[in-house]
Amino acid sequence: MALSGDRKPFPVVQNGQFAAIQPAVSPDGKWLAYVSDESGREEIYVVPFPRGSGKWQVSSAGGSWPKWRRDGKELFYITPDDKIIAVPMAQQAGSIVIGKPEALFQATPAPGSLGPTYDVSADGKKFVVVSPLQNSYPPLTLVTNWPALLKK
């Protein structure tokens, strides 16, 4: 929805019966990265924002939680096997040029999260990943028939 003018909502992505989730607007406001399952698995796509023609698939082996580097020259996402991927992005004549994806590191995010499990610094050189602690829970001791122990 535009914040000025008629303020009438309009669709940016129309996927019919497919999901269009986890949106990320580029820092310059010209591109929208999102996740869709239209290929049969969740992949990252980029479209012009708020309107325009064209759609580009960024990931090829699944992906979620796209995030832009502050200058818009790189897009990050997490793969189904928990790797953080960096993809160079460049604008050229109203289109976007997608570079070669590079796996940066294994993330091992915490399970069961309802939101993104990582964030990236403005320069794209530092990451914060929500990860489970190893053996983070103390052992649980179950005492049965504890009233009998009180008599001793």
C-alpha positions in Angstrom: 0.0 0.0 0.0 1.4 3.4 -0.9 1.7 5.8 2.0 0.5 8.7 -0.2 -2.1 9.1 -2.9 -5.1 6.8 -2.9 -3.5 4.4 -0.3 -5.1 1.5 -1.9 -3.5 -1.9 -1.2 -2.1 -3.8 -4.2 -0.4 -7.2 -4.6 3.3 -7.2 -5.2 3.6 -11.0 -5.6 0.7 -13.1 -6.9 1.5 -16.8 -6.7 -2.0 -18.3 -6.9 -2.0 -21.5 -4.8 1.7 -21.1 -3.8 3.1 -19.5 -0.7 4.9 -16.2 -0.9 6.5 -15.7 2.5 9.5 -14.1 4.4 9.7 -10.8 2.4 12.9 -8.7 2.4 12.9 -5.3 0.7 16.3 -4.2 -0.7 17.9 -1.2 1.0 17.2 1.0 -2.0 13.6 -0.1 -2.0 13.7 -1.3 -5.6 13.7 -5.1 -5.1 11.8 -7.7 -3.0 13.3 -11.0 -2.1 10.9 -13.6 -0.8 10.4 -17.4 -0.4 8.0 -19.4 -2.6 7.2 -23.1 -2.9 6.1 -22.9 -6.5 8.9 -25.1 -7.7 7.9 -27.9 -5.3 10.3 -26.7 -2.5 11.0 -23.4 -0.8 13.3 -21.2 -3.0 14.4 -17.6 -2.9 13.0 -15.3 -5.7 13.6 -11.5 -6.4 11.0 -9.2 -8.1 11.0 -5.5 -8.8 9.4 -3.5 -5.9 6.8 -2.2 -5.6 5.9 -3.0 -9.2 7.6 -4.1 -12.4 8.1 -7.0 -14.7 10.4 -10.0 -14.2 11.1 -12.5 -11.5 14.4 -14.1 -10.8 15.1 -17.3 -8.9 18.1 -16.9 -6.6 18.5 -20.3 -4.9 18.5 -23.6 -6.6 18.6 -26.2 -3.8 16.1 -24.6 -1.4 16.4 -21.5 0.7 14.7 -19.4 3.4 15.0 -16.1 5.3 16.6 -13.8 2.6 18.4 -10.8 4.0 20.1 -8.0 2.0 23.5 -6.5 2.7 23.0 -2.8 3.5 24.4 -1.6 0.1 22.1 -4.1 -1.7 25.0 -5.8 -3.5 24.6 -9.1 -1.8 21.7 -11.3 -0.7 22.1 -13.9 2.0 19.8 -16.9 2.8 19.9 -20.1 4.7 19.7 -23.5 3.0 17.7 -26.5 4.1 20.9 -28.1 5.4 21.6 -24.9 7.5 24.3 -23.3 5.4 24.5 -19.5 5.1 24.7 -18.6 1.4 25.9 -15.2 -0.1 24.8 -14.2 -3.6 26.3 -11.1 -5.3 23.5 -8.9 -6.7 23.9 -6.1 -9.3 21.4 -3.9 -11.0 21.7 -3.4 -14.7 19.3 -1.5 -17.0 16.2 -2.0 -14.7 17.0 -5.7 -14.2 19.0 -7.6 -11.6 22.0 -9.7 -12.3 22.5 -12.6 -9.9 26.0 -13.8 -9.3 27.4 -17.2 -8.3 26.1 -18.3 -4.8 28.8 -19.0 -2.2 28.4 -21.1 0.9 29.9 -19.1 3.8 29.5 -21.4 6.8 27.4 -24.0 8.6 24.9 -22.2 10.8 23.2 -24.9 12.9 20.3 -22.7 14.0 18.1 -23.4 17.0 15.2 -25.7 16.1 11.6 -24.7 16.3 12.1 -21.0 15.6 9.2 -19.0 14.3 11.4 -16.3 12.7 14.8 -15.8 11.2 17.6 -17.5 13.1 20.3 -15.2 11.9 21.2 -11.6 11.0 24.0 -10.0 9.2 26.0 -6.8 9.8 25.7 -3.8 7.4 28.9 -4.7 5.6 28.0 -8.4 5.3 31.1 -9.5 7.2 29.7 -10.5 10.6 26.8 -12.7 11.4 24.7 -13.5 14.5 23.1 -17.0 14.6 20.7 -18.2 17.2 22.1 -21.7 17.9 21.3 -24.3 20.5 23.7 -24.7 23.4 25.2 -28.1 23.7 23.8 -29.9 26.7 22.0 -26.7 27.7 19.5 -28.5 29.9 20.5 -30.0 33.3 19.6 -33.6 33.8 16.2 -34.3 35.1 15.9 -36.5 38.1 12.5 -38.2 38.8 12.0 -39.4 42.3 9.2 -41.9 42.7 7.6 -42.9 46.0 9.2 -39.8 47.6 6.9 -39.9 50.7 8.6 -43.2 51.7 12.0 -41.5 51.6 10.7 -38.9 54.2 10.3 -41.7 56.8 14.0 -42.7 56.7 
